[in-house]
Amino acid sequence: MTNRHVAIDGPVASGKTVAARALASSLGHLYLDTGAMYRAAAYLALHYGVDLDNERAILALIEHHRIRLEPDEATSAGYRVEIDGSDTGTKLFDPEVSSAVSTVAALPGVRTAMVSEQRAIASEGPVVMAGRDIGTVVLPDARFKFYLTASVEERADRRAKEFAERGLDVGIEEVREQIEERDRLDRNRAVAPLRPADDALLIDSTALQAADVIARMRAIIDAAP
């Protein structure tokens, strides 16, 4: 039987999280934001003062500390990230974590560990999975693949507004620089670089509302046999 997995990839602040969460809810699928798992690993490294390129030490942290994504409709993301049973709240989206996550996510051993966990979750039932290598690496056989993008200016504006809503004063130029650097790292890493899957539908969300993006995705899914 053809699987019903949905893979949504794209750069930071392209709208993946909002679209994936809404799509999963409408389809009755499990929603999994893989980026949050890498953010948790980066947070652990920063919290314990581990060098971001120390793969062995970061893998030890991942093995020693239990990272879990739990559904929670009371949160804006639709889930909460727990480390050893404690809610990380908004800490994973602090600017220093955002700056560190691409370096940690580029470590081959870290990606191997995370991909194994992500595939195990998908094996339990249909998922809507958002990230940067879902359609190309994690779920290459996903029935539906989408790649969201948007202009750097639009993505910087979105992320700056998110910071402001959390009471963080981060200038738009600093946010733009962070996004451009993260794009560079994600697209040029040796393992699982950010790129659209060959069979993914590309959607530029620069001038679109989230509802429009979701409607396009749902139309493709509903039209499939």
N, C-alpha and C positions, 0 to 999 in steps of 0.2 A: 504494500500500500504506500502511495506517495506520501512523503512526510509533509507536514504543514508548517515547518519552521520558517520564521521570518528573520532575515539578517539585515540589520540597518547599520551601515558604516558611514563615516564622515569625520571631518576635523572638529576640533573643539568649538563649542557654541554654534554648531550648524543646525541645531534643533532635534538632534537624535533622541534625547531623553524624553522630551515632551511628546514627540510623535510615537516613540516606542511604547511609552506607558499607556497612552490613549488607545493605540492600536491593540495592545495586549488585552486591555479591558474590554474593548468591543468584540474581540474574537474569543474571549474566554481562555486565552493562553497565559502561561507564566511569563512575566516580564523580568529580564535580567540585564542590568547595565554593567557590562564587564569593566568599563572604565573605573567604576567605583572600587572594584577589587584591586586594581593597580594603584589607585589612590590610597587605599588602606595600607598597601605594602610600602608606599612612599612615606606615608604618615608614620608608620612604625620605624622606618629607617631614621627619619628626622627626630622622632621622639627619643630614640635610644642613641642618637649621635653616631650612627653608622654611616660610613662613606657611601655615597649614592652609587658608586661603581663597584662596591664590594659585594659581588654576587653571592659568595658563600655565606657571608654574614646575614644578608637579607633573606636568603633561603632559610637560614636557621630561624630567623624571626617568624617567617611565614609558617614554618613547621611547628614552632613553639606556641604561637598565638593563633587562636581560632577566629578566622574571619568569616562572617556570615551576613548575607543580605536577606533581610526579613521584610515581607510585604507590610506596608503601613500607609493606609490611605490618608492618614492625618498629616503626612508630610508632603511637601511640594513635589518631591521626586517620586512618591508612591512607594517608597521603601526606606528602611533605615539600615545603616551599616553598623554591625556590632563587632567589636573585638573583645574576645573573651567574655561575651555576654553583656558588655557595656556599650550603650549607644554612643557613637562618635559624634552625633549631632551634625553641626555644620563644619566641624574641624577639617574634614577632608577637602573642603573647598576653599580653605585659606590660601592666600596668594603663594606662600612658600611651598605648600603642597602642590599647587598647580604648576609651579616652576620645576619641581623635582620629579613629577610623575613620569615624564617622558624618558628621563635618564634611567629610572628604575624599570620601566616597561620595556626598555631596549635590551635588558639583560636576558640572554637566551634561556638560562635556567629558570628565571622567574616566569618567563612566558610559557615555558613547558609546563610548569606547575599549574599555572592559571588556566591554560587551555585544557589540560586534563580535567580540572574541576568543572570548567564550563561545559565540556562535552558530556561529563557524567550527569550534570543537571539536565541537559537536553535529552539524554537518553530516557528520562523518566516521563517525557510527554512533550507536546508542542510548546515551543517558546517563541517569544519575540525578543531577540537578543541584539543589543546595541553596543557598538564599540568601534574599533579601527581595523580589525582583521577578521571580522566574523564571516563575511562572505568569501574571503580568500583563504582563510586558514582554519578557523574554529569550526564553522559549519559550511564547508564548500559545497555540500549537496543540499543546502537549504532550498526549499521550494520557491521561496520569494526572496529576492535580494534588492535592496535599495541603497543608494549612496546619496546622502544629503550634503549639500555644500551651501555656502553663502559668501558674500564678499568679506574681506578682512574688516572693513569699516563696520559692516552690520554685525559681525560676530563680536567685535570689540565693544560695540555699543550694548549688545545684549549682556555680555559678561560684566561690564561696568555697572549696569543696572542691577544685576544680581548682587554684586559686592555692596552697592549702596543700600539695597533692601536689607542687608545683614549688618548695616552700620559700619562698613569698612570704607575708608576714604582712600580709594585707589584711582589715580588719575587716568583718563582715557588713553593718554599716550603710553603710559606704563602697561596698561592692559593690552594695547595693540602690540607693543613690543613682545610681551609674554606670548601672545597668540602666534605671532610670526615666528618666534623662536621654537615654539612647540610644533608648529607646522613643519619647520625645517627638520627638527629632530625626528618627528614621526614619519616623514616621507623618505628620509635618508638612512634610517636604521637598517642594519644588516639583516635582522630577523623580522619577518612579517611587516614590511613597511606599509604605511597607509597608502592605499590605492583602491580604486573601484574594482570589484570583481568584473570579469569580462562580460558576464551576463546580468549585471546589476542595472537597474533603472536609475538614471541620474536625475536628481531633483534639486534645482537651485532655489533655495528658500529665501533669498535676499528680499524679494518683494512680496513674499507670500505670508499669510497668516498661518498659524499652526493648523487650524481647521482645514485649510486648503491642502496642506501637505498630507494630512491624514486622509482626507477624502480621495486624493489621487492614489495613495497606497491601497486603500480599502477597495477602490474600484478595480484595481489590478487583481487583487486577491479574490474578490467576489466573481470576477469574470473567468477565473481559472476553473478547469474541470475538476 
